[in-house]
Amino acid sequence: MVVREALAPTTRAPEMPPGSPSSPGARRRRSDAITTLLLGVLLCLPLLPFGRIFSGETWRLQAVLTIAVLLGVGFLMRVLRTGGIGALIAQVLVGLGSATLLAAPTEALLLVIPTPEVFGRWDLLAGGAVQQIREGVAPMPEDPTLSFLLVSAIALVTVLADLIVTTFRATIAAILIPLALALAPSAVLPHGSDGVALALIIAVGAALLYRRVRLRGGLRPGGVVGAGVASVVIALVAALVVAPLLPRGGTGSLNGFGLGSANRIDATLDLGEDLRRPNNTRMLTFTTDGGPVPYLRLTTMSAFTGSVWEPDEAERVDLEWLAQFPEPRDPAITTTTHELAAAVDGVDSTMLPLPAEPFDLTGVDSSWRADPDNRTVASDGQVINGLAYTASYTTATPSLEQIRAASAQVGASTGLSAEEAPLLHQYAAQVTAEAATDYDKLVALQTWFRSSEFSYSLDTPVEDGYDGSSAAAIEAFLTQRSGYCVHFAAAFTLMARDLGMQARIALGFLPGEATGTSVNERVQYEVTSDQLHTWPEVYFAGIGWVPFEPTASLGVATRFLSAAPTATTPTEPTAAAPTPTATAQPERPDIENPTDTGTTGGGLSFDLGALLTALGWIILAAVIALAPFATRTVLRSRRMAATRRGDAAAAWAELQADATDHGVRVDDSDTPREFVDRIVKATGAPRDELDLLRAAIEQASYARAGDAHRDGEALAAAVADVHRIWRQTSSPRIRRRARFLPASLLPRRTVPSS
């Protein structure tokens, strides 16, 4: 009989026990283990140069652990013969579970199953990390939110690299990932890359490539396609993950270049969060040809709604207007002209930093226009980052007698009533009670604010609930007497208005600090983000707008010299022009790094937190969609493994499952012979292989224990041959259904014959 001939003993080499070190399975597992180890080392090496961008050891230890766990899961799933897709799904599930356990276990199901609340938590963490990257400079201090984003990105890269090496077999493309990551820091810092790490990556990558080529006897033809797919994946990873992870370099960066954004200037006084940013970056450098080093204005704010100060926005005119219509003032007032040359390398703003009275600008085109009300310059579309320009400007220096004789009661702006701000009205009157002139009243206010009764603090307004510049916040500031430049400038301006004077707030920069170098024999000054500042300006008839500096511990108080001091004519304590000179920034005990900055991060065209949330939902949907395929793959792998060990029942079960998946009816009332006849009739599958399987199951079912002798490899080959025939003869629709929606996973039911 055919069955007996098929099952007759044959002469063959003795099989090695499955656990023997020399068995094919053991050799395969050992080779896969070495490949996984090399890939793990390869992915860990870029963490060395990345430490120059993101400081701290905790996130790197977490990254190493993540790489080890995910690669270990992939290796284990391949040992269980689940295939590349099964390993991928397991890695994704473990990654999602780990992220859930670390970020929001109390909001998850069973601590590790993500819920919508968990995705919301991920969104917050990612958003916080992106905010830090937007505002920060390398090296960035370690932070839990930043660590979450970094480790999540590394987990994604690990899964992709493992898939590329073990499934696509495109080892060359996989090596590009750690190599690109190791080179990335050099785009941010001039010494960002690590030569040792690069050399080790090349060496380990070469070893990994050598093993794959030697074991496979050359590159697979499919490896070319895999390399193309991997290249696309790498490009997507670089665009979605790597680019947002790199903050721009500090003052030593290469041309100020960085994949993080430059700083933006927010032309409002809602600066509380901005002022508390911990990272200080260079924004511009400049030189002048002498005289007091000027404050640099960006805009002014006159309109106050009671809660918000709004920037002044008049219809802009050509820059030539500045020279044609200088600030009107009494000819007796002494004026001097100076020149400033500036280079911007860290600000994305449409407002040009300039001294108070510019009249001649070069280096800017016609898109830059002037505001005739405050003489500021801005553009509707261009930003100043990378711009180099020069400006001639005028400085007025009245004598003490001249400014005391001048009136500030000229077109007084709207203030607050005594009912709206009783403390402000009370203190304005009390502090200036003994002052005889408008100027003396303003100096009295300035002296009071800069006295020991007030302190500079970024945290107290938040802790006590008066962060901001509204009327209520100013009243609370006058009670607590602790705040930052916005509070001092707004309170001073409103008090001046309460006294009947025309006053406004200017937004710009403190004069900066000398760098110790000279450019064209002129001292160079550097302005950093912690020198963004607000100060009040008051208009004096015949003189113009005069700046004051009420903020405690910042800048230099405005003072004027007497033209002819005598024993009966007191002079001011210090001699300085109304534009205060540059000073070093004061020590601020409330924070580790001074951050009087109003910059806001910009330049990212998408919200990475929302992107990661969407990506999480996409991954979850993909996992659900691929779950039937993965389950069927695992079951098939287990049955085929048992079949190779001579298990006829496993072979017959897989044959029945394959038939069900491809639409061939499986009836429990059928005998094995009737089932084989139905398969041959429906598919034209080779009867010899099917008879081999039929005879094996009949022997397993009816023969005495120990009588049956079955060739496991022959049984497995027969199952595989029948499966191949089904794949070749079935329609594309049936093939897709058999792969992604296998009917064999459902309870046994009658399936119509195709």
Order of alpha helices (4+ residues) and beta strands (2+ residues): alpha-alpha-alpha-alpha-alpha-alpha-alpha-alpha-alpha-alpha-beta-alpha-beta-beta-beta-alpha-beta-beta-beta-beta-beta-beta-alpha-alpha-alpha-beta-alpha-alpha-beta-alpha-beta-beta-beta-beta-beta-beta-alpha-alpha-alpha-alpha-alpha-alpha
